[in-house]
Amino acid sequence: MIKVINGYKLKRGADLQPVLLRLREHAMSYPGYVGAENLVSDKDPSIVAIITTWDSVEHWRNWQESRMRGDIMKEAEPLLEEELRVSVYRVLSTTQWVG
């Protein structure tokens, strides 16, 4: 299982919510999608993070490279002050940690 963190820095007054809702709606139809969390910075509401969970990196890559996602992200670009930041993490059980 993996978690993908998408970090957004929005332009002043930008409303990214409609775009994020469409992204989530379409991601839900992709194999391997598990769920998502939407986070907004407490100190700076222009900083938004979306954490999605996928069964595998291959499933996420299929979504990441899909035309559907690309088309929706083109709509987001004018709302962003900075380029989207994407980080991918493998989920490790604490039993796998060596103390």
NORRAUR-V909000 format. One record per run of one state. SS is the DSSP state (h for helix, s for strand, l for the rest). FROM is the first residue (numbers start at 1). LEN is the number of residues. If there is no record, write none. Layout:
ss=SS from=FROM len=LEN
ss=SS from=FROM len=LEN
//
This chain:
ss=l from=1 len=1
ss=s from=2 len=9
ss=l from=11 len=6
ss=h from=17 len=11
ss=l from=28 len=5
ss=s from=33 len=8
ss=l from=41 len=6
ss=s from=47 len=8
ss=l from=55 len=2
ss=h from=57 len=8
ss=l from=65 len=2
ss=h from=67 len=11
ss=l from=78 len=2
ss=s from=80 len=1
ss=l from=81 len=4
ss=s from=85 len=6
ss=l from=91 len=3
ss=h from=94 len=3
ss=l from=97 len=3
//
